[in-house]
Amino acid sequence: MDWDRLICGKRLGLEHVNDKKETIRSDFQRDYDRLVFSSPFRRLQNKTQVFPLPGSIFVHNRLTHSLEVSSVGKSLASEVARKLRAKYADRPWVKKFHNIEEIVAAACLAHDLGNPPFGHSGEKSIGAFFNEGEGLKFKEHLTAQQWDDLIHFEGNANSFRLLVHQFKGRRPGGFAMTYSMLASIVKYPFSSSKCGEKGKFGFFTTEKPIFERVADEVGLIKIEEERYCRHPLVYLMEAADDICYQIMDIEDAHKLKILNTPDVINLLLSFFDEQRKAHIIEVMSHVDDKNEKVVYLRSCIIGILVNECCKIFIDHEEDILNGQFQGCLIDHLSERTGQAYRRCSEIAYSKIYRASDVVDIDLAGHQIITELLRKLCEAVLYPDRIYSQLLLSKFPQQYDVQAPTLFEKIQAVIDHISGMTDVYALDLYRKLNGMSLPAV
C-alpha cells in the first residue's frame, strides 16, 4: 500500500465537489468537528461502557471512553507521523503525514458510535435474538449473507453504517466523511460471511459497495472477494482503544471497590523496571489519596504503552503496508510490558466483567433489547395493525420502516434500537409493557 493514496481527503457523497479554497481547518479536522457536534456522539454519554451509569461515583461511559481513546490515538499518531516524515522527507507527498493525527483522532471518536445500549452485551443480545430467539423465523426469508449480518451483529460494522448510510431524508454519503477516516475505523475489513468463529466483521451487506469503493480509492490490498487488508491507521486506532479500555477498567473497578488498592497498585507497578518502580513509589509516598495514586500509575502506564506501540508500528511499517503484519500492536509488546498487560486482562475478565453489577446490566439489557426487537420487528412487518401503527409513530423519521425488503425493515429496527441510550431503551421497554406512564 502507498501512503500517498492511503491519506485521501476525498469525501463520501461529495466526490464531485472540488473545493480547493484556503480554510482554517483541514478536511480531516472537519471530520473530527463533525463528529463532536453530532447527535450519535452526544448519545454516547448515556451508553454503558462496562459498569452501570454513575450514581455517586462517576465511571466511564461510551462518551468519556471515546474521548480518552481519541486523546491517546492522537498521541500515538503524532509520534508515528514525526518518524514517517523523517523517513520519507524526500517524497513530494511527505506533508500528508501532518494529517495522520487528525485522521486517527476522528477514527477514535467514531469507533463506538454504532454500539447499542448496555455495553458489549447489547451486541450479543441482538445477535442472539436472531440466532436462538424469536428472530429465527426470519431466516428462511433472507439470503445467507443477510442472515450472517444479523446473527453476528457487530458494533464496528454498525459504526461504519451509521457514518455512510443515507438514512431517510438525509444527504447522500451519510456524514460525508473523508475516505481515509472511514477506512481507519474498519478493524475487520471483510464481510460477515468471512467472520469465522470470532463473529467479527467490518460492514453489512447493504454497505459493502461503499466500503469497496473506499478501499479501492485509498489502495487497500484486496486479499480475496469481500476481504481486504487493514488501512495502516486502523492499528493506531485499535491500539488506543486497547490501551484505554484495559487500564481504565482497572481504575474504575478500584473506584467502585471491586479491586482493593494494594492489589491494583501491585498490578500496575508490574509494568515498570526496578529503577522506574522505585521512582514511582517515591512519588506516590507524597500522595495520600488512594485514587490519585492509581491515576498517577495509570498515566505512567499509558505513556509506556504509547511509546511501545509507536515503536512497533514503525519497526513493522513495511509488513503493515504489505498486508503481512499479524495481530494487533498490543500483541507485540516487550516481554515485561506484555506480561503486565495480559495480567490486567486476566484480572478484568475474572473479577471485573463478572462483577455482580456488571452481570446485572448484562441480564437486564438482554431482556430489554430482546423485547424491543420482538415488538418493533412485529410492528414493521404488520404495519396495518392498530398497535403497530401506534408503535411506528414512535420511530424517528430517518429509519425507513416502509423499506421495500424484509432485511431493510429489520435493519431499520436495529438502527433505532442501537441508537438508543440505556435510559431511553429502559423507558421505552417499561412503557411498552405497561410499567410506566407519562406524568399527568
Secondary structure, 3 states (H helix, E strand, C coil): CCHHHHCCCCECCCCCCCCCCCCCCCHHHHHHHHHHCCHHHHHHHHCECCCCCCCCCCCCEHHHHHHHHHHHHHHHHHHHHHHHHHHCCCCCCHHHHHHHHHHHHHHHHHCCCCCCCCHHHHHHHHHHHHHCCHHHHHHHHCCHHHHHHHHCCCHHHHHHHHHHCCCCCCCCCCCCCEHHHHHCCCCCCECHHHCCCCCCCCCCHHHHHHHHHHHHHHCCCEEECCEECCCHHHHHHHHHHHHHHHHHHHHHHHHCCCCCHHHHHHHHHCCCCHHHHHHHHHHHCCCCCHHHHHHHHHHHHHHHHHHHHHHHHHHCHHHHHCCCCCCCHHHHCCHHHHHHHHHHHHHHHHHHCCCHHHHHHHHHHHHHHHHHHHHHHHHHHCCCCHHHHHHHCCCCCCCCCCCCCHHHHHHHHHHHHHCCCHHHHHHHHHHHCCCCCCCC
